[in-house]
Amino acid sequence: MDESIKERVTKKSISSIVSDLESKDYPKGAVPVGTYARSIRLKRLGIIIDAFYGEEDLDGNKIIIYTVFLFPPYNRQPLSTSSQDEYYISNEYEYEIIAYLMMNPVDISKVSISYEQEEY
């Protein structure tokens, strides 16, 4: 598969899971799509690709759940082929992430990722 086809397939795949930013369904008060975030539970860095309301907390407020596209761990060994060092998409409660608001959000439409592993 040549580079341009692979890039178009990847962008199409990512755009199919990213919410419509103009949608009424995107929670008010949620951080913008493309914001860098760290999953506390999984201890990995990623970017927010969607947000939606989940169940209510004890005070009756709706909890925001974020869909986070997580990057491989930074301490990955270059020759490692472990499947746990892959990109990962996870739903995280708003209190399970640390959002890095001091950095500009990533333009998700320009994200390009190769899903094929290189052989060594």
C-alpha positions in Angstrom: 0.0 0.0 0.0 1.6 3.3 -1.0 2.0 6.1 1.5 -0.9 8.3 0.2 -3.4 5.5 0.3 -2.3 4.5 3.8 -2.5 8.1 5.0 -6.0 8.5 3.6 -7.2 5.3 5.2 -5.8 6.3 8.5 -7.3 9.8 8.4 -10.6 8.3 7.4 -10.5 5.8 10.3 -9.6 8.5 12.8 -12.2 11.0 11.5 -14.9 8.2 11.8 -14.3 8.1 15.6 -14.0 11.8 16.2 -17.2 13.5 17.2 -18.7 16.4 15.3 -17.5 19.5 17.1 -20.6 21.4 16.1 -22.9 18.8 17.6 -25.3 19.6 20.4 -24.3 16.3 22.0 -20.8 17.4 22.9 -20.8 18.2 26.6 -20.7 21.8 27.8 -17.6 22.2 30.0 -15.7 19.4 28.3 -12.2 20.0 27.2 -11.8 20.5 23.4 -11.2 17.6 21.0 -7.4 17.3 20.4 -6.4 18.3 23.9 -3.4 16.4 25.3 -4.4 14.2 28.2 -2.8 11.6 30.5 -4.8 8.6 31.6 -4.2 8.1 35.3 -5.5 4.6 35.2 -3.4 3.4 32.3 -0.4 5.8 32.9 -0.2 6.8 29.2 -0.3 10.1 27.3 -2.8 10.6 24.5 -5.3 13.1 23.0 -9.0 13.6 23.5 -11.0 12.5 20.4 -14.5 12.5 21.9 -16.6 13.3 24.9 -20.1 12.4 26.0 -22.2 12.3 29.2 -22.3 9.1 31.3 -24.2 8.4 34.4 -24.9 10.8 37.2 -22.8 11.3 40.3 -24.2 11.4 43.8 -25.0 15.1 43.5 -27.1 14.5 40.4 -24.6 16.0 37.9 -23.8 14.1 34.7 -20.3 12.7 34.5 -18.3 13.5 31.4 -16.6 10.5 29.8 -13.7 11.1 27.4 -12.6 8.9 24.6 -8.8 9.2 24.6 -6.4 8.0 21.8 -3.4 6.8 23.8 0.1 6.7 22.5 2.6 3.8 23.1 4.5 4.2 26.4 7.6 6.5 26.2 9.8 3.8 27.7 9.2 1.3 24.8 12.2 -0.7 23.8 13.0 -0.1 20.1 13.1 -3.9 19.3 10.1 -4.7 21.4 7.1 -6.2 19.5 4.8 -6.6 22.5 1.2 -6.0 21.6 0.7 -4.0 24.8 2.9 -1.3 23.4 0.4 -0.4 20.7 -1.8 2.7 20.2 -5.0 2.3 22.3 -8.4 3.9 22.5 -10.0 4.1 25.9 -13.0 5.7 27.6 -12.0 7.5 30.7 -14.1 9.3 33.3 -13.4 13.0 33.7 -11.7 12.4 37.0 -9.4 9.7 35.5 -7.5 12.0 33.2 -5.2 15.0 33.5 -5.9 17.4 30.6 -3.0 19.6 29.5 -4.9 22.9 28.9 -1.8 25.0 28.6 -0.9 23.4 25.2 -2.9 24.1 22.1 -5.2 21.2 21.0 -4.0 19.0 18.1 -5.8 19.3 14.8 -7.2 15.8 14.6 -7.8 16.0 10.9 -4.1 16.1 10.3 -3.2 13.1 12.5 -1.6 10.3 10.5 -0.6 7.0 12.1 0.8 3.8 10.6 -0.8 0.7 11.9 1.7 -1.6 10.4 4.6 -2.7 12.5 8.1 -2.6 11.0 10.0 -5.9 11.0 13.5 -5.9 12.4 
